[in-house]
């Protein structure tokens, strides 16, 4: 019986991860998606062991691959393999999150108990929300069109991954990879866009 499409390629071995990182350093987003597929289970496992919280570990994984995409050009296979590099990033990020959570106050100060807040958003909240939307729109414009289309269908039109695959006539795995790699790039772009106004404000205050 003929197959509808060729079978999926086997996941790259750990020995091939070095090459994926090097391709990512050249801007190859598909290589980053392949690296994520091949290695994220190990990264997640380490984050869970350190944080003992699956939700926090999932956040750590996203941040690890955002950093990996951003710093791929600094990876040097002569100094160590990609597996060690990723696990070092994961351990460092998980410990940072753990320390941050320990520094958080366990509850609101007693003085806050008597405060009454309006249920509607204030002017500052509305301004912040508008600014966030502008950041997201600007970041989306910088994504590859195929990534942007898949992300917009998933997060703004509420299509499931299967529905997106059917709508675009693409394999489900392709859609998942586009969304995954796009979200990694999007997170990095949003960090830079959000930091820019802060840097400008700091420079202006120094004048």
PyMOL commands that set and color helices and strands:
alter all, ss='L'
color gray80, all
select helices_A, chain A and resi 14-25+29-51+54-74+77-79+82-103+110-114+123-141+145-155+161-168+172-205
alter helices_A, ss='H'
color red, helices_A
deselect
rebuild
show_as cartoon
